[in-house]
Amino acid sequence: MGTGIMSRVKAKEGSLPGANWIGLGSFVSLNIVDAWLTNRLIAMGGREGNPMVIAYGDNMLVKAFLALSVMLLLVRFGKSKLVWVLNICMLAVVFWNGSWLLIS
């Protein structure tokens, strides 16, 4: 099958194979987009819908740091397969916020 270096390297627990770098970057990016959309909605008179993040929900830097922290913890504890599940959830949040922005 594959003869490249990556095909011969076995991923160890706590490591981050190539595909997960994409997932990690996607998750952080989706969180930044979510914060930006939330910021736009709040500027238009909306409010943060998640009571757990009211204090920082529209802060892109805080959201990026928290997203990166969550991803690194998942990788560290060998749960990196959850990255794609979280990405799908964040994509739904981004679409939800984007749709509210479009109809506002």
Buried (B, 14 or more C-beta within 10 A) or exposed (E): EEEEEEEEEEBEEEEBBEEBEEBBEBBBBBBBBBBBBBBBBEEEEBEBBEEEBEEBBBBBEBBBBBBBEBBEEBBEEEEBEBBBEBBEEBBEBBEEBBEBBEEE
